[in-house]
Amino acid sequence: MSAAAMLVALALEAAFGWPDRIHARIGHPVMWLGALISALDRRWNRPGDADGRRLILGGAAVAVTLGAAVLPALALAALLPGGVLGAILTGLLAAPLVAGRSLHDHVARVARPLAAGDLRAARGAVAMIVGRDPARLDGRGVARAALESLAENASDGVVAPVFWGVVFGLPGIAGYKAVNTLDSMIGHRNDRYMHFGRVAARLDDLANLVPARITGVLFCAVSWRPRAALRTMLRDARAHRSPNAGWPEAAMAGALGVRLSGPRVYGDRISDEPWLNGTAPDPAPGDLDRGLWLYLRAMAALGLLLAALAAAV
């Protein structure tokens, strides 16, 4: 019944998100994981240590964080009933670990001021979801950054947790969120995390290998330009700096007929990334709304796929 449970989780999160009242009282499960990872980082990631020691302690931080996420999920799963009631309760517990509505809302907060010509507000909103310097982005740059975040996080925030929830149930979705949170916090290619975060980064690459490609296929399938989207994805995905993010990003670029990725600025560093669908124009502000509609259709297709899997077992 894991597919049915993930369908419940997807529907509940789409309908209600994570209510502000609950967030104000207890935070969010990902915040709890983040607090643990931050504590382990402060305690175990010491710059004066040898590279090998930092690699081992980084692996230990991954093990501790995974244990903190998976063991309670295993205990809860063992207590839940089977059948329809079990699927509903599992979905209720898994819903906070799916980010479909919150991703849409974050990107919509960029789209609205961008469409109104308020570049300052759009830059402030996009700064919440990307790591590059928004002060250097014009309107098309803001739209491009938001579309890239939408495409990548459709995989990381929705398809991947649902995928691992279908495969391993509640422990699977909890374990994935632990891996993804570890990667976002310590899986960076800089002096501090090159060794301490290496295990987290490699594990995240493996965990997203299949979901990223599923996300790209979903974008192609629901596109008004499915052949162009598929052609762009197959041609350009491997050019991306990430082994996984290029698949949904290239599919979205082809589906919308725009170019994504390309050179960007992080702090005082310029990252000379290749373009995806590079012969197409930069996205205009209106393309962000088109991207959101593409995303919503892809998530609806994911729901139909889950319903079909649930009916088949």
Protein Blocks (a to p, Z undefined) as FASTA:
>chain_A
ZZmmmmmmmmmmmmnmpafklmmmnopfklmmmmmmmmmmmmmmcfkbcfklmmmmmmmm
mmmmmmmmmmmmmmmmmmpcehjllmmmmmmmmmmmpcklmmmmmmmmmmmmmmnopakl
mmmmmmmmccbdfklpcfklmmmmmmmmmmmmmmmmmmmmmmmmmmnommlmmmmmmmmm
mmmmmmcccfklmmmmmmmmmmmmmmmmmmmmmmmmmmmmmpcblmlmmmmmmmmmmmpm
bfklmmmmmmmmmmnopaeejiddehjaccddddehklbccddfklmmmmmmmmmmmmmm
mmmmmmmmmmmZZ
